[in-house]
Amino acid sequence: MNIEVNHRIEYRHYAGRDYRYVRDQGQGNCATYAFTKWVELAKAGVPAKIQECVLKTGGGHAFLVVEDRVLDNQYDYLLSLDEVGCGRSPI
């Protein structure tokens, strides 16, 4: 599901705005990917949490956490929380 959502939405940075809506296709920012994945997992009965942080590079980022694994729009594989690159959390 992570790969499928990552490939059906085209990334678009929305400076200063946070869009949390479900997308079957089209464009969205990191929050769009996280929210879309959260809804799909909720429908399947899988608990997940949207996490936000400030990256070490200074930008804000949103991603989905399922147990101790991260589903991120920047990677098709699962990450650990340490691999996301958060400098501080939450934003």
N, C-alpha and C positions, 0 to 999 in steps of 0.2 A: 504494500500500500504506500509506503514511503516513496519508493521509486516512481510509482504511478502518478502520485500527486505532484512530485517534483517535476515530472516531464509534461504534465498536462497544463500547468500554469506557467506563464512567462513572467519572469521576475521583473518588477518595476519598482524602483525606489521612490517612495513618497515622502519627501522631506517635510518634517513637521506634522505629518498626519499619520494616523494609525488606522488601517482598514481591517476590520474583523468581519469578514463575511465569507461564506462558502462559495467556492468557485468550481464549476465543472470544467471550465476552460477559461482562457483569457489571461489577464494580467493581474498581478498582486504583489504585495510586499511580503516580508518574512512573517508578519502577523497573519496575513491571508493564508499562507501555507499552513501555519500552526493551527489556526482555527479550523480550516478545512479538514485536516488530519484528525483533530480532536472530535469533530462531529462524526466523522466516519467510524472512528474507534468507539465512540459512545453508542452508536447504533448497533455495533457488534458486541456491546457489553464490556468493553475493555476500558478500565479507568486510566485516565491520562490527565496531565496538567500542563497548561501553557505557562512557560517560564520566560521572563524577560530579564535582560541584563545589559550592562554597558560593556562592550568588548574592550580588550586591552588596546585596540586601535582607536578607541574613543567613540565609536558609533553604537547606537542602540540595536538590539537584536532580540527576536522572539523565536522560540522553538518549542517543541513538544517533548515532554518527559513521560516515559512509560516505565514504571519501576525505576531502575537505575540506568536506563538507556535513553539516548536523545535521538529524536527524529528531526533532522535539520534540512531546510530547503537547499543548503549549499553542498550537501553530501547525500549520495544514494545509499550509503551504508550507515549503520547505527554507530553512534559515538557514545563515549562516557561523558559525564558532565565536565570533567577536566579538559577534554579535547575541544570543547566548544570555544574556548578562548575568552571567557568572561573575566573582566577585571574586577567588576563589582556587580552585585545583584541585590535586589531587583532595581529596575529603573523606575 
